[in-house]
Amino acid sequence: MVCEQPEVFASACALARAFPLFTHRSGASRRLEKKTVTVEFFLVGQDNGPVEVSTLQCLANATDGVRLAARIVDTPCNEMNTDTFLEEINRVGKELGIIPTVIRDEELKTRGFGGIYGVGKAALHPPALAILSHTPDGATQTIAWVGKGIVYDTGGLSIKGKTTMPGMKRDCGGAAAVLGAFRAAIKQGFKDNLHAVFCLAENSVGPNATRPDDIHLLYSGKTVEINNTDAEGRLVLADGVSYACKDLGADIILDMATLTGAQGIATGKYHAAVLTNSAEWEAACVKAGRKCGDLVHPLVYCPELHFSEFTSAVADMKNSVADRDNSPSSCAGLFIASHIGFDWPGVWVHLDIAAPVHAGERATGFGVALLLALFGRASEDPLLNLVSPLGCEVDVEDGDVGRDSKRRRLV
Ligand SMILES: [Zn+2]
C-alpha cells in the first residue's frame, strides 16, 4: 500500500474488508488456516518515514475489529444466533479482562425490558441485553455505544416477502460493529468510561410472537402500540438507550443499527445516515467518516415536526410511521431518542448503517473504523488522534450552533 500518513488508517481498514474470515465453501477452512496476507505500507509525501511499531499495533487492532464484525455479519443465523453472539461477547470480554453483564429471557420481562423481550420472545434462542463495561481511573465522562443485534429478521408476523428476507442475517451489523470497535478501542487504551451495549434478539414467528395491535411497556416507562412487527430494531434499541441513560449514567449515547431500508434511499449505499441532537457531533461524524473511510451523511433532525408520525390513540406511541413519504429514516431514529427524551441534556447520536453494512454479498465491517475515529481523542494513540474529528467545530456554520445546546466535549 502506497499512501500518505493521514490515509494509513483508512487504507488498512479498506484492505481488511477484502479478506473476509467467514466461508463455508467445502475445503476452504483448511486452506484459510494456512493463508497469511502480508501488507507493506510505503509512506509518501509529508511524514514519509518508516511506519512506527505503535502505528502497526493500532492498525492490527483496528483491522481485527473490522474483520470480526464482518465475520459475525456474514455468519448465517443457524450458526450466529443469540447464544453464539453472547459467546462472541464473552470471548472479547475474556480477552480484555471484562465480565459481561447479561440480562436474558424471562429476566428481561420481569425487569421491564418490554422492547427486547417483545421482539425476541417467539424465537428458539431467547433475547438478551449484554453489556461490556470499561471504567478506567481518571475517566471524566461516560460513553455508551448501543448496537442493534437482530440475529435474524423475518419481520415477525408482519412478515417479509421471499425477495426481501434473504440477507436479513445482516441485521446484527450494528452490534457486530460495536463489538469489533470496543475490542480495538480498549486494546488501544480508552481514557473515559465506555460501555458496549448489545440488544440481541431474533425477530421470529411462532405462537408466542408479538402481534400487530399488542401494546408493550418499554424500559423507558413509555407504552408502544405495535402496528408493524417488522419495525423491531427501534424497540430493542429504545430499551438499550434507556438502560444506558438510567443505569449506566451515560453522558454520550451513540446507537448503531441496520435500522431502515429507507436509509439507502436517503444517503445511498456508501454513506451511513447520522441523526443527532448535536450539530457539533453531526459535523464530527461526517469528518470522522471522511478520515476513516466509513462515510456518513446527516439526516433531518426535527422531532417537533416528525414525531407526530407515531401518534397512537391508545398508547404513548406506535412503532411505525403513518406516512412513509415523510423522512422515514429520521422518524425511525426519533423513535429511539424519544425513549431518553428530546429534552435529555446529553449527546445522542444515531447511525443507520443498513446499506453500507454490506457490499454485494459480503459484509463490510462498517462502523468499526468510524467508532474508532469518532472517539479517537479518548485514546492516547497518535494514529487514532490523527483520524479523530477534533477541531470540526470550525466546520459548523454559525447558524447551526444555535440549535445546539449540547456542550459535551468531543472526546
Ligand atoms: Zn425488521
Residues whose N, C-alpha, C, O or C-beta is under 5 A from the ligand:
A	BS01	ZN	D153 G155 D230 A231 E232
